[in-house]
Amino acid sequence: MNFLGKGRKKTKYTVLLAIIMCLTVLVFGGCNKRTEISVSSAKLFEVQLSGCNGHGKAEFVLNKEHINTELAKHKENEHYSDIEKLLNTMTFHLADEKQQGTLTNGKDFTVIADYDETLAANINVDIKDTELICTARNLTDGQPLDAFQNFKVTFSGENGKGKINMDSSKCSKNTKAWIKFVPDKTENLKNGDIVTIKATPQLALEEEGFFLKEETKTFDVKNLPGARNSLSGIDTSALREEMNKEMKNKILNSYYITDYDYSFSSGKKRQLNSEYFDYESTYKLDSYQYIYTLDDLNNNSLIAYYKITTNFVCHAPQSSLASGFSPMADGETDTGTTYVAIRTNPLRVGKNNHLDENSDIYFDTENGKSIKDIQKNISLKNYGSEFYDKDFNIIEVFEPQKATSPATTG
């Protein structure tokens, strides 16, 4: 009896515990139940293709009918309104955006589904199959439209202040009717700039059975008159001949010869005076340097460097010289070498890569024991430079470090 009684009591407790466990599962376990929605299975979006084969574009739109079908499965879900919001705010994009405008029949492309991940987590919804592979189909074959055929671009104005001029009058009737040309730069152009022009359709070309052969084309700015940051390719032969004549005149003028800063073959320091010496000088062209600043190309100059060799003969004994100088005796000889720079005022380039014939050219001179001494004296370190050999072949280029004052001539 007691055994049976104890057994019945144990059975009642067991049933009660089972009921409590079931209620616990319903109360607590039910809250953790997750809802899964497959983008692929539910067919939540559609791909709309446009354009021509090989030039296709994809647009993605929500399929409202299928979304409503999916929502009907979750009518009893306490988060129904949030699920509705979650699905209706989904967007889609190409995994590789570079494929946009290049889609081809038979070729696959991947679509990524974007959704509010925070909202989905809060309402225990798992969005599945968010990366889908699609295939382009039924794109029609189109005709290429060469918008840039017979399209003409010219540049006018001064170098650094140039403007672009576009002429589509000789283009095809379709180009003139459908295409607008948009340059990325229009003003303050300088030689060496690159202007990119975009052909922008004013209607959906694919609806007319066309696609652009080229969407953009680049054009080099060149031959604008004015100052330049390079003399490469510019005809400077006449100017260099005038510089050579100027050098010859300097050599023939005895007043300047004895004033030059020489290094003597004897290694001694000499004090020269034209009254006490006979001399003969020769000169030899060494090299050229073209200098300029980027902020103002009109701040420029061409410099010709010459090496001067002078043989001196003393015809009267020297005395009472300044400290450090070695006197020369009657009949004593010594040979001095020095460098002279012939420097132009700012140069302007005219048409056909020739120097502007209407610009007057002036010369100034600088002297030093070496070319580096001359460059230091006239403070050229902050200028951009092109270095040329004696035959005017470019050998080295330095960009300017910062703006500086003009290298004016005297």
C-alpha positions as CSV (number, residue, x, y, z in Angstrom):
1,M,0.0,0.0,0.0
2,N,2.7,2.4,1.1
3,F,4.7,1.4,-2.0
4,L,1.8,2.1,-4.3
5,G,1.0,5.3,-2.6
6,K,4.6,6.5,-2.9
7,G,4.5,5.5,-6.5
8,R,1.4,7.5,-7.3
9,K,2.8,10.5,-5.6
10,K,6.0,10.3,-7.6
11,T,4.0,10.1,-10.8
12,K,2.1,13.3,-10.0
13,Y,5.3,15.1,-9.4
14,T,6.8,13.8,-12.7
15,V,3.8,14.9,-14.7
16,L,3.9,18.4,-13.0
17,L,7.6,18.7,-13.8
18,A,7.0,17.8,-17.4
19,I,4.3,20.5,-17.6
20,I,6.6,23.1,-16.1
21,M,9.3,22.1,-18.6
22,C,6.9,22.4,-21.5
23,L,5.8,25.9,-20.3
24,T,9.4,26.9,-20.0
25,V,10.1,25.9,-23.6
26,L,7.0,27.8,-24.7
27,V,7.8,30.9,-22.8
28,F,11.6,31.1,-23.1
29,G,12.4,28.8,-26.0
30,G,9.8,30.4,-28.2
31,C,11.5,33.8,-27.9
32,N,14.7,32.4,-29.4
33,K,12.9,30.8,-32.4
34,R,14.5,32.3,-35.6
35,T,12.8,33.1,-38.9
36,E,14.6,32.3,-42.1
37,I,13.8,34.0,-45.4
38,S,15.7,33.1,-48.6
39,V,16.1,35.9,-51.1
40,S,16.6,33.3,-53.8
41,S,13.7,31.0,-53.0
42,A,11.3,33.8,-52.3
43,K,12.3,35.5,-55.6
44,L,12.3,38.9,-53.8
45,F,13.8,40.9,-56.7
46,E,13.9,41.1,-60.5
47,V,16.8,42.0,-62.8
48,Q,15.9,44.4,-65.6
49,L,18.5,44.5,-68.4
50,S,18.9,47.3,-70.8
51,G,21.5,48.3,-73.4
52,C,23.1,46.2,-76.2
53,N,24.9,42.9,-76.1
54,G,28.3,43.6,-74.7
55,H,27.2,46.9,-73.3
56,G,24.3,45.8,-71.1
57,K,23.3,47.5,-67.9
58,A,21.4,45.9,-65.0
59,E,18.7,47.5,-62.8
60,F,17.3,45.7,-59.7
61,V,13.7,46.1,-58.5
62,L,11.8,44.5,-55.7
63,N,9.1,42.0,-56.7
64,K,6.2,43.3,-54.7
65,E,4.0,40.3,-55.5
66,H,6.6,37.8,-54.2
67,I,7.3,39.9,-51.2
68,N,3.6,39.8,-50.3
69,T,3.6,36.1,-50.8
70,E,6.5,35.7,-48.4
71,L,5.0,38.1,-45.9
72,A,1.8,36.0,-45.8
73,K,3.9,33.2,-44.3
74,H,4.6,35.4,-41.2
75,K,1.2,36.9,-40.5
76,E,1.3,35.3,-37.0
77,N,4.8,36.5,-36.2
78,E,4.8,39.2,-33.5
79,H,7.4,41.1,-35.5
80,Y,5.4,41.1,-38.7
81,S,5.5,44.8,-39.3
82,D,9.2,44.9,-38.9
83,I,9.6,41.9,-41.3
84,E,7.5,43.9,-43.7
85,K,9.8,46.9,-43.3
86,L,12.9,44.7,-43.6
87,L,11.8,43.2,-46.9
88,N,10.5,46.3,-48.5
89,T,13.7,48.3,-47.8
90,M,16.1,45.7,-49.4
91,T,18.4,47.0,-52.2
92,F,20.6,45.2,-54.6
93,H,23.9,45.9,-56.4
94,L,26.5,44.3,-58.7
95,A,29.3,42.6,-56.8
96,D,31.6,44.0,-59.5
97,E,30.5,47.5,-60.4
98,K,32.8,47.5,-63.4
99,Q,30.4,45.0,-65.1
100,Q,27.8,47.7,-65.3
101,G,27.6,48.7,-68.9
102,T,29.5,45.7,-70.1
103,L,27.0,42.9,-69.6
104,T,27.0,40.2,-72.4
105,N,24.5,37.5,-73.3
106,G,25.4,34.2,-71.7
107,K,27.8,35.8,-69.2
108,D,27.2,35.5,-65.4
109,F,27.2,38.4,-63.0
110,T,26.8,38.3,-59.2
111,V,24.2,40.3,-57.4
112,I,24.5,41.3,-53.7
113,A,21.4,41.8,-51.5
114,D,21.7,44.6,-49.0
115,Y,19.3,44.9,-45.9
116,D,19.1,46.3,-42.4
117,E,21.2,43.8,-40.6
118,T,20.6,45.4,-37.2
119,L,16.8,45.3,-37.6
120,A,17.0,41.6,-38.8
121,A,19.1,40.7,-35.7
122,N,16.6,42.4,-33.3
123,I,13.6,40.5,-34.7
124,N,15.5,37.2,-35.0
125,V,15.3,37.0,-38.8
126,D,18.0,35.3,-40.9
127,I,18.2,36.5,-44.5
128,K,19.6,33.7,-46.6
129,D,21.1,33.6,-50.1
130,T,22.2,37.2,-50.2
131,E,24.7,36.6,-53.0
132,L,23.1,35.4,-56.2
133,I,24.5,34.5,-59.6
134,C,22.5,35.7,-62.6
135,T,23.1,35.4,-66.3
136,A,22.6,38.1,-68.9
137,R,20.1,37.1,-71.6
138,N,18.1,38.7,-74.5
139,L,20.3,41.7,-75.0
140,T,19.9,42.9,-78.6
141,D,22.8,43.5,-80.9
142,G,23.3,47.3,-81.3
143,Q,25.3,49.5,-83.7
144,P,28.4,51.4,-82.5
145,L,28.1,55.1,-82.5
146,D,31.5,56.8,-83.0
147,A,30.7,60.2,-81.4
148,F,34.2,61.5,-81.8
149,Q,34.4,60.9,-85.5
150,N,35.0,64.3,-87.2
151,F,34.8,65.9,-83.7
152,K,37.3,68.8,-83.7
153,V,39.1,70.3,-80.7
154,T,41.3,73.3,-80.7
155,F,42.9,75.5,-78.0
156,S,43.2,79.3,-78.0
157,G,44.6,82.0,-75.8
158,E,47.9,82.3,-74.0
159,N,49.8,79.5,-72.5
160,G,48.5,79.2,-68.9
161,K,45.3,81.0,-69.8
162,G,44.2,78.9,-72.7
163,K,40.6,77.9,-73.5
164,I,39.1,74.9,-75.3
165,N,37.1,75.1,-78.5
166,M,34.9,72.2,-79.5
167,D,33.3,71.8,-83.0
168,S,30.9,69.0,-83.7
169,S,29.4,70.5,-86.9
170,K,31.1,67.8,-89.1
171,C,29.8,64.9,-86.9
172,S,27.0,62.5,-87.9
173,K,23.4,63.6,-87.6
174,N,22.9,61.1,-84.8
175,T,25.9,62.5,-82.8
176,K,24.7,66.0,-83.3
177,A,21.1,65.1,-82.2
178,W,21.9,62.8,-79.3
179,I,25.3,63.6,-77.8
180,K,26.5,66.4,-75.6
181,F,30.3,66.8,-75.2
182,V,31.5,67.8,-71.7
183,P,35.2,68.6,-71.1
184,D,36.7,68.2,-67.6
185,K,38.7,71.4,-68.1
186,T,37.8,74.5,-70.0
187,E,39.9,77.5,-68.9
188,N,43.4,78.4,-67.6
189,L,45.0,75.7,-69.8
190,K,48.7,75.4,-70.4
191,N,50.8,73.4,-72.8
192,G,51.2,69.8,-71.6
193,D,47.7,69.7,-69.9
194,I,45.4,66.8,-70.9
195,V,41.7,67.5,-71.3
196,T,39.3,64.6,-71.1
197,I,36.0,65.0,-73.0
198,K,33.0,62.9,-72.2
199,A,30.4,62.0,-74.7
200,T,27.1,62.2,-72.8
201,P,24.0,60.8,-74.4
202,Q,20.9,62.9,-74.2
203,L,18.6,59.9,-74.5
204,A,18.7,56.1,-74.1
205,L,20.9,55.1,-77.0
206,E,19.9,51.5,-76.7
207,E,16.3,52.3,-77.4
208,E,17.5,53.6,-80.7
209,G,19.7,50.5,-81.3
210,F,23.1,52.1,-80.6
211,F,25.9,52.1,-78.1
212,L,28.8,54.5,-77.7
213,K,32.1,53.2,-79.3
214,E,34.0,55.5,-77.0
215,E,32.6,57.3,-73.9
216,T,35.6,59.6,-73.4
217,K,38.6,60.8,-75.4
218,T,41.7,62.8,-74.3
219,F,43.3,65.8,-76.0
220,D,46.7,67.3,-75.4
221,V,47.0,71.0,-75.0
222,K,49.9,72.2,-77.1
223,N,51.2,75.1,-79.3
224,L,49.6,77.8,-77.2
225,P,51.7,81.0,-77.6
226,G,53.4,82.6,-74.7
227,A,56.0,81.6,-72.1
228,R,56.9,78.0,-71.8
229,N,58.2,75.7,-69.1
230,S,60.4,74.0,-71.7
231,L,62.3,75.0,-74.8
232,S,62.5,71.5,-76.1
233,G,61.3,71.4,-79.7
234,I,61.4,75.2,-80.0
235,D,63.5,76.7,-82.7
236,T,66.0,78.8,-80.9
237,S,68.8,78.8,-83.5
238,A,68.5,82.5,-84.4
239,L,68.5,83.5,-80.7
240,R,71.5,81.4,-79.9
241,E,73.4,83.0,-82.8
242,E,72.6,86.4,-81.4
243,M,73.9,85.2,-78.0
244,N,77.1,84.1,-79.6
245,K,77.6,87.5,-81.3
246,E,77.0,89.1,-77.9
247,M,79.7,87.0,-76.4
248,K,82.1,87.9,-79.2
249,N,81.4,91.6,-78.6
250,K,82.3,91.1,-74.9
251,I,85.6,89.5,-75.8
252,L,86.5,92.3,-78.1
253,N,85.8,94.9,-75.5
254,S,89.1,95.1,-73.5
255,Y,87.4,96.9,-70.6
256,Y,85.6,93.7,-69.5
257,I,88.4,91.2,-70.0
258,T,90.6,92.4,-67.2
259,D,87.6,92.7,-64.8
260,Y,86.7,89.0,-65.1
261,D,87.4,86.6,-62.2
262,Y,90.1,84.3,-63.4
263,S,91.7,81.1,-62.2
264,F,95.4,81.2,-63.4
265,S,97.5,78.3,-64.7
266,S,100.3,79.5,-62.4
267,G,98.0,78.9,-59.4
268,K,98.8,82.5,-58.2
269,K,96.3,85.2,-57.4
270,R,96.7,88.1,-59.9
271,Q,95.6,91.7,-59.9
272,L,95.0,92.8,-63.4
273,N,95.0,96.2,-65.0
274,S,94.6,96.8,-68.8
275,E,97.4,99.4,-68.7
276,Y,100.0,96.9,-67.6
277,F,99.1,93.9,-69.8
278,D,98.8,92.8,-73.3
279,Y,96.4,89.9,-73.7
280,E,94.6,87.7,-76.2
281,S,91.3,85.9,-75.4
282,T,89.4,83.1,-76.9
283,Y,86.0,81.8,-76.0
284,K,84.2,78.4,-76.3
285,L,80.6,77.6,-75.8
286,D,80.1,75.2,-73.0
287,S,76.3,74.6,-72.5
288,Y,72.9,76.2,-72.0
289,Q,70.4,76.4,-69.2
290,Y,66.7,77.5,-69.5
291,I,65.2,78.7,-66.2
292,Y,61.5,79.3,-65.2
293,T,59.0,79.4,-62.4
294,L,55.7,77.4,-62.5
295,D,53.6,80.1,-60.9
296,D,54.6,82.6,-63.6
297,L,56.0,81.2,-66.7
298,N,56.8,84.7,-67.9
299,N,59.6,84.6,-65.3
300,N,62.1,82.8,-67.5
301,S,65.5,83.2,-69.3
302,L,67.8,81.3,-71.5
303,I,71.5,81.3,-70.4
304,A,74.5,80.4,-72.5
305,Y,77.7,79.5,-70.7
306,Y,81.0,80.3,-72.3
307,K,84.5,79.3,-71.2
308,I,87.0,82.1,-71.7
309,T,90.8,81.6,-71.9
310,T,93.1,84.7,-71.8
311,N,96.9,84.7,-72.2
312,F,98.3,87.7,-70.3
313,V,101.8,89.3,-70.9
314,C,102.9,91.9,-68.4
315,H,104.8,94.8,-70.0
316,A,105.6,96.7,-66.8
317,P,106.6,95.4,-63.4
318,Q,103.8,95.5,-60.8
319,S,104.2,96.9,-57.4
320,S,102.0,98.1,-54.4
321,L,99.4,95.4,-54.9
322,A,96.7,94.5,-52.5
323,S,97.5,91.9,-49.9
324,G,97.5,88.3,-51.2
325,F,98.2,89.2,-54.9
326,S,101.4,88.1,-56.6
327,P,103.0,90.8,-58.8
328,M,104.1,90.0,-62.3
329,A,107.5,91.1,-63.7
330,D,108.1,92.8,-67.1
331,G,107.6,90.2,-69.8
332,E,106.1,87.6,-67.4
333,T,103.1,85.6,-68.8
334,D,100.2,83.7,-67.2
335,T,97.0,82.1,-68.6
336,G,93.6,82.7,-67.0
337,T,90.4,80.8,-67.4
338,T,86.9,82.0,-66.4
339,Y,83.3,81.6,-67.4
340,V,80.8,84.1,-68.8
341,A,77.0,83.7,-68.9
342,I,74.9,85.5,-71.6
343,R,71.4,85.8,-70.2
344,T,68.2,86.8,-72.1
345,N,65.2,88.7,-70.8
346,P,61.9,86.6,-70.6
347,L,61.1,84.7,-73.8
348,R,57.8,84.2,-75.5
349,V,57.0,81.5,-78.0
350,G,54.8,82.4,-80.9
351,K,53.2,80.2,-83.6
352,N,54.7,77.0,-85.1
353,N,57.1,76.6,-82.2
354,H,59.2,79.6,-83.0
355,L,60.2,82.4,-80.7
356,D,57.9,85.4,-81.0
357,E,59.4,87.7,-83.6
358,N,57.6,90.6,-82.1
359,S,59.3,90.4,-78.8
360,D,62.5,92.4,-78.2
361,I,65.4,90.4,-76.9
362,Y,67.9,91.9,-74.4
363,F,71.1,90.4,-72.9
364,D,72.8,90.6,-69.6
365,T,76.1,89.0,-68.5
366,E,77.4,87.3,-65.4
367,N,81.0,86.1,-64.7
368,G,82.5,83.5,-62.4
369,K,85.4,81.2,-62.0
370,S,83.0,78.3,-62.7
371,I,79.4,77.8,-64.0
372,K,78.4,76.8,-60.4
373,D,79.7,80.1,-59.2
374,I,77.6,82.0,-61.7
375,Q,74.5,80.0,-60.8
376,K,75.0,80.7,-57.2
377,N,75.5,84.5,-57.8
378,I,72.2,84.8,-59.7
379,S,70.3,82.5,-57.2
380,L,69.0,79.9,-59.6
381,K,68.4,77.1,-57.0
382,N,64.7,77.7,-56.8
383,Y,64.1,77.8,-60.5
384,G,63.0,75.0,-62.7
385,S,65.8,74.2,-65.2
386,E,66.4,72.5,-68.4
387,F,70.1,71.9,-69.2
388,Y,71.3,71.6,-72.8
389,D,74.7,70.8,-74.3
390,K,76.4,73.1,-76.7
391,D,74.4,71.7,-79.6
392,F,71.2,72.4,-77.7
393,N,70.4,68.7,-76.9
394,I,68.6,68.4,-73.6
395,I,70.6,66.6,-71.0
396,E,68.9,67.2,-67.6
397,V,65.7,68.6,-66.2
398,F,64.9,70.0,-62.7
399,E,61.4,71.0,-61.5
400,P,61.1,74.3,-59.6
401,Q,61.0,73.9,-55.8
402,K,59.0,77.1,-55.1
403,A,58.1,80.5,-56.5
404,T,60.9,83.1,-56.5
405,S,61.6,86.6,-57.8
406,P,62.1,87.1,-61.5
407,A,65.5,86.7,-63.0
408,T,65.5,90.2,-64.6
409,T,68.2,91.4,-66.9
410,G,70.2,94.6,-66.5
